[in-house]
């Protein structure tokens, strides 16, 4: 069967005036979900020789891949036609009833909905690893991410004071912009050169339900060559191994203890970094690109053929049933 056109769709109103030509560019848009998922996947597949298109208008036929934020450009829900297969990049959003296939960023989500498939979120583009010349120094502890994704306690002066008393410095590199204001973001999430460990904990008081969150913090730490201290989240537990390639903490006391352990134990730091490197081989961009190719050829292509060969009245019945099912998800 001839592969139908694979389209990565970003509505015209969200289409950037300046777009990257490759994923190695230091393009600020890669920090935003809609562009990280859509542009980056398109560019990596294209560079790998896989035929695909980036479009700003919804195609009338073919395989159409779009991020949940693309729906905000439409006044009414978009529904697939006779010869359209919608692949929904769910990210942190709800499921979309009119998409035949879903891509989820947490491996535990595939258990919740039929026709959902896990593909790892891309690591930070242009990531600069920790400088090897830092050797065994352990001084700078950082967080890279959005302000709302870090526990409030870690913004308090008392937390910074506790680290200072241990001879450590705290570097929360945060953004608080709305995703559509990406041009105002300073791209500082990619530079781990001077960082000796990362911390990423969303909350200590109420452990959040993070079933739809990716393991990106863990992936980036592995690739950067720094130990990671993370909260109790299903994505980290599914992708990593606690006390093998990262440390897990549940409260502020655990976090401080974990940092003290890392400061005192060079062997522990080296073990986490070494094991993290081994684990990173499974989420290298080339591996994720291959997973995308396999998904498109082995899942999306047959699904497209099956959909196109289904009578229209049955297609509409399928969509109605799916919409009702997802009302309870």
C-alpha positions in Angstrom: 0.0 0.0 0.0 1.3 3.5 -0.9 1.8 5.6 2.2 -0.7 8.5 2.3 0.5 12.0 3.0 1.5 12.4 6.7 0.7 15.9 7.7 1.8 17.8 10.9 -0.8 20.4 11.4 -0.3 23.8 13.1 -3.2 26.3 12.5 -2.2 29.4 10.6 -2.9 31.6 13.6 -0.3 29.7 15.7 2.2 29.2 12.9 5.4 31.0 13.8 6.7 33.8 11.5 10.2 32.3 11.8 10.6 28.5 11.8 13.6 26.3 12.5 15.1 24.3 9.6 16.6 21.7 11.9 16.3 20.5 15.5 19.8 21.6 16.4 18.9 25.3 16.1 18.5 27.1 19.3 14.9 28.0 18.5 12.9 29.2 21.5 9.7 27.6 20.3 11.0 24.1 21.2 10.3 25.0 24.8 6.5 25.0 24.0 4.4 21.8 23.8 2.7 22.5 20.5 6.0 23.2 18.8 8.1 20.7 20.7 5.8 17.9 19.6 4.8 19.1 16.2 7.8 20.9 14.7 10.4 18.6 16.3 8.8 15.4 15.2 8.3 16.7 11.7 11.9 17.9 11.5 13.4 14.7 12.8 11.3 12.5 10.6 12.1 14.6 7.6 15.9 14.5 8.4 15.6 10.8 8.6 14.1 10.6 5.1 10.5 9.9 6.1 8.0 11.6 3.8 5.9 14.1 5.7 4.6 17.7 5.4 4.2 20.6 7.8 0.9 22.4 7.1 -1.1 25.4 8.4 -4.4 24.4 6.8 -6.3 21.3 7.7 -5.8 18.9 4.8 -8.9 17.3 3.3 -7.4 13.8 3.3 -4.4 11.9 4.6 -2.9 11.2 8.1 -3.2 14.4 10.1 -1.1 14.8 13.3 -1.9 17.7 15.6 -1.3 18.9 19.2 -4.2 19.5 21.6 -3.5 23.3 21.5 -4.3 23.3 17.8 -7.9 22.8 18.8 -8.0 26.3 20.3 -7.9 27.7 16.8 -11.2 26.1 15.9 -14.6 27.5 17.0 -16.2 24.1 16.7 -14.7 20.6 17.1 -13.0 19.3 14.0 -14.1 15.8 12.9 -12.3 13.4 10.5 -13.9 13.0 7.1 -14.1 9.9 5.0 -10.4 10.0 4.1 -8.9 11.6 7.2 -7.1 9.9 10.0 -6.6 12.2 13.1 -3.7 11.4 15.3 -4.0 13.5 18.5 -0.9 14.6 20.4 -2.5 14.5 23.8 0.3 15.8 26.0 -1.3 17.0 29.3 -4.8 17.5 27.9 -8.0 15.4 27.9 -8.6 12.8 25.2 -10.1 14.0 22.0 -13.3 12.2 21.0 -12.9 12.8 17.3 -9.4 11.4 17.0 -9.0 7.8 15.8 -5.5 7.5 17.4 -3.9 9.2 20.4 -0.2 9.7 21.2 0.4 9.9 24.9 3.6 11.0 26.7 3.3 8.8 29.8 3.5 5.0 29.3 0.8 4.3 32.0 -1.8 6.2 29.9 -2.1 3.4 27.2 -4.0 1.3 29.7 -6.8 3.9 29.9 -7.9 4.2 26.3 -7.9 1.8 23.3 -6.0 3.1 20.3 -3.6 5.2 22.4 0.1 4.7 21.9 3.1 5.8 24.0 5.9 7.7 22.3 8.5 9.4 24.5 8.6 13.1 24.6 11.6 14.5 22.9 14.5 15.6 25.2 15.5 19.2 25.3 16.9 20.2 21.9 20.4 21.6 21.8 21.0 20.3 25.3 24.5 21.2 26.6 25.8 18.6 29.0 27.6 19.2 32.3 31.2 20.3 31.7 33.5 17.3 32.4 36.1 19.7 33.7 33.9 20.2 36.8 35.0 16.7 37.8 33.8 15.8 41.3 32.6 19.3 42.3 29.2 19.4 43.8 28.0 23.0 44.2 25.1 23.9 41.9 21.6 22.5 42.3 19.1 23.5 39.6 15.5 23.2 38.4 14.6 23.8 34.7 10.9 24.3 33.9 7.7 26.2 34.5 7.1 27.9 37.8 3.9 25.9 38.5 5.8 22.6 38.2 8.0 23.3 41.2 6.9 22.9 44.8 6.2 26.3 46.4 8.6 25.5 49.3 11.5 25.5 46.9 10.9 29.2 46.1 11.2 30.1 49.8 14.3 31.9 51.1 14.6 29.3 53.8 15.2 26.6 51.2 18.0 28.5 49.6 19.4 29.3 53.0 19.5 25.6 53.9 21.4 24.8 50.7 23.8 27.7 51.3 24.6 26.3 54.8 25.7 23.1 53.0 27.9 25.1 50.7 25.5 24.7 47.8 23.8 27.2 45.4 20.2 26.9 44.3 19.4 27.8 40.6 15.6 27.6 39.8 15.6 28.4 36.0 11.8 29.0 35.6 9.4 30.4 33.1 5.8 31.6 33.9 4.7 32.7 30.5 1.6 31.5 28.6 2.6 29.1 25.8 1.5 31.6 23.1 4.0 34.1 24.5 7.0 31.9 23.7 8.9 34.8 22.0 9.4 36.4 25.4 11.0 33.3 26.9 14.7 33.3 27.4 16.0 29.9 26.3 18.0 28.8 29.4 16.7 25.3 29.8 19.3 23.7 27.6 22.5 24.6 29.5 23.6 22.1 32.1 27.3 23.0 31.9 27.7 24.3 35.4 25.0 22.1 37.0 25.9 19.3 39.4 22.4 17.9 40.2 18.7 18.7 39.2 15.6 18.7 41.4 12.1 18.4 40.0 9.3 18.0 42.6 5.8 19.4 41.9 4.4 19.2 45.4 5.2 17.9 48.9 1.8 18.4 50.6 -0.5 16.7 48.1 1.2 14.2 45.7 -0.3 15.2 42.4 -1.8 12.8 39.9 0.8 13.0 37.2 -0.5 10.2 35.0 -0.4 12.5 31.9 3.1 14.0 32.6 6.2 12.9 30.7 9.6 11.9 32.1 11.4 14.8 30.4 13.2 16.0 33.5 14.7 12.5 33.9 15.6 12.2 30.2 17.3 15.6 30.2 19.3 14.8 33.4 20.5 11.5 31.9 21.6 13.2 28.7 23.2 16.1 30.6 25.2 13.7 32.8 23.9 15.0 36.2 22.1 13.2 39.0 18.3 13.8 39.2 16.2 14.0 42.4 12.6 13.7 41.4 9.1 13.5 42.8 7.0 10.4 43.0 5.6 10.3 39.4 4.5 7.4 37.3 6.5 8.4 34.2 9.8 8.5 36.2 9.0 5.1 37.7 8.1 3.6 34.4 11.2 4.9 32.6 13.8 4.9 35.3 14.9 2.8 38.3 14.8 4.4 41.7 18.3 4.5 43.4 19.8 3.2 40.2 19.5 6.0 37.7 17.7 8.7 39.8 16.6 9.4 43.3 12.9 9.7 44.4 11.7 11.9 47.3 8.3 12.5 48.8 8.8 15.4 51.2 11.1 18.3 51.9 13.1 16.3 54.5 13.7 13.5 52.0 14.9 16.0 49.5 17.4 17.6 51.8 18.6 14.2 52.9 19.1 13.1 49.2 21.1 16.3 48.5 23.3 15.6 51.6 23.8 12.0 50.4 24.9 13.2 46.9 27.2 15.8 48.4 28.9 13.3 50.7 29.0 10.3 48.3 31.0 10.7 45.1 30.4 7.0 44.3 26.6 7.5 44.4 26.8 10.5 42.1 29.0 8.6 39.6 26.7 5.5 39.8 23.6 7.6 39.0 25.3 9.4 36.1 26.8 6.2 34.7 23.5 4.3 34.9 21.7 7.3 33.6 23.9 7.3 30.5 23.0 3.7 29.9 19.3 4.4 30.3 19.6 7.4 28.0 20.5 5.2 25.0 16.8 4.1 25.0 15.5 7.6 24.6 18.1 9.1 22.3 16.4 11.2 19.6 17.5 8.7 16.9 15.7 5.9 18.9 12.5 8.1 19.3 12.6 8.9 15.6 12.7 5.1 14.9 9.7 4.6 17.2 7.8 7.3 15.3 8.6 5.6 12.0 7.5 2.2 13.3 4.3 3.7 14.7 3.4 5.4 11.4 4.1 2.4 9.3 2.8 -0.3 11.6 -0.1 1.4 13.3 -1.2 4.6 11.5 -0.9 3.3 8.0 -3.1 0.2 8.6 -5.6 2.4 10.6 -5.8 4.8 7.8 -6.6 2.1 5.3 -9.2 0.5 7.6 -10.8 3.9 8.2 -11.0 4.8 4.5 -12.6 1.4 3.7 -15.3 1.8 6.3 -18.7 3.1 5.1 -19.3 6.6 6.1 -22.4 5.8 8.2 -20.3 3.4 10.2 -17.5 5.9 10.6 -20.0 8.4 12.1 -21.3 5.7 14.5 -17.7 4.9 15.6 -17.1 8.5 16.3 -20.3 8.9 18.3 -19.5 5.8 20.4 -16.0 7.0 21.0 -17.1 10.5 22.1 -19.5 9.0 24.6 -16.8 6.7 26.0 -14.4 9.5 26.5 -17.0 11.6 28.4 -16.2 9.3 31.3 -12.4 9.3 31.0 
